[in-house]
Amino acid sequence: MRALCLRTFLFFAAAILGACGVPSVAGETPNVPPEDEPILLALGEQRTLTFPGMSHAAVGDPSVVDLEELLDSEQVRLTGADEGSTTMLVWKKDGSDRLAYLLKVTAANPGDGAK
């Protein structure tokens, strides 16, 4: 009985948060990075990006950046796998647009000041 109550609570809490527009992943806000700026990752770093209306995404060199399309179909998780650079393409569901990004992976976290 207790498990049923907990599941019911979680179901309604998720429904209310979804109706309010609260992102489903804590700390994530819908963001579309500018195409003219590279996306910088450190080795092993993961970053989740949201692309409203996304149908599919792919990277040119998966040995540099691992791309995982998340279940909601509008988010991708990028993981810096090896030093280097590659491109990422994001296609829209309505076919109106295809976004292109440069992804760069470095040995040190780009924002930590390490050399």
C-alpha positions in Angstrom: 0.0 0.0 0.0 2.8 2.4 0.9 4.6 1.7 -2.4 1.3 2.5 -4.3 0.9 5.8 -2.4 4.5 6.7 -3.2 4.1 5.9 -6.9 0.9 7.9 -7.0 2.5 10.9 -5.4 5.5 10.8 -7.8 3.2 10.5 -10.8 1.2 13.6 -9.8 4.3 15.5 -8.8 5.8 14.9 -12.2 2.6 15.9 -13.9 2.4 19.1 -12.0 6.0 20.0 -12.6 5.6 19.2 -16.3 2.5 21.4 -16.6 4.4 24.3 -15.0 7.2 24.0 -17.5 9.8 22.9 -14.9 12.6 21.0 -16.7 12.6 17.3 -16.1 16.2 17.1 -15.1 17.3 19.1 -12.0 19.4 22.0 -12.9 18.7 21.8 -16.6 17.1 24.6 -18.5 16.1 24.5 -22.1 19.0 26.1 -23.9 20.1 26.2 -27.5 23.8 27.2 -27.7 24.8 29.6 -30.4 26.0 27.9 -33.6 28.9 30.3 -34.1 30.6 29.4 -30.8 32.3 26.0 -30.2 31.1 23.8 -27.5 34.0 23.0 -25.2 34.3 19.8 -23.2 37.0 18.3 -21.0 37.9 14.6 -21.2 35.2 12.7 -19.4 33.0 15.8 -19.0 29.3 15.3 -19.7 26.9 18.0 -20.8 23.2 17.8 -21.5 21.8 20.2 -24.1 18.2 20.8 -25.0 17.0 21.4 -28.6 13.3 22.1 -28.7 11.7 20.3 -31.7 14.8 18.1 -32.3 14.2 14.9 -34.3 17.8 13.5 -34.4 21.4 14.4 -33.7 24.7 13.0 -34.7 28.5 13.7 -34.3 31.0 13.3 -37.1 33.6 11.5 -35.0 32.2 9.5 -32.1 35.7 8.7 -30.9 36.1 12.3 -29.8 32.6 13.0 -28.4 30.0 10.4 -27.4 26.5 11.6 -28.2 23.5 10.0 -26.5 20.0 11.1 -27.5 17.9 11.1 -24.3 14.4 9.6 -24.1 12.5 12.9 -24.4 13.9 13.3 -27.9 14.8 16.9 -27.3 18.0 16.4 -25.3 21.4 15.1 -26.0 24.1 14.2 -23.6 27.6 14.8 -24.8 30.7 13.1 -23.3 34.3 14.2 -24.1 35.9 10.9 -25.1 39.2 11.9 -26.6 41.1 15.2 -27.3 40.2 16.7 -30.6 37.3 18.3 -32.4 34.3 17.1 -34.4 31.0 18.4 -35.6 27.5 17.8 -34.3 24.4 18.1 -36.5 20.9 18.5 -35.0 17.9 18.0 -37.2 14.4 19.5 -36.5 11.2 17.5 -36.5 9.5 19.8 -39.0 12.5 19.6 -41.4 12.8 23.4 -41.3 16.3 23.6 -39.9 19.5 21.7 -39.4 21.9 23.1 -36.8 25.6 22.6 -36.9 28.1 22.9 -34.0 31.8 22.6 -33.5 32.7 20.4 -30.5 36.2 20.6 -28.9 37.5 18.3 -26.3 40.6 19.2 -24.2 42.6 17.4 -21.5 41.8 20.0 -18.9 38.4 21.5 -18.0 38.3 24.7 -20.2 36.8 26.7 -17.3 39.1 25.6 -14.5 42.2 27.7 -15.5 44.5 24.6 -15.7 47.1 24.7 -18.3 
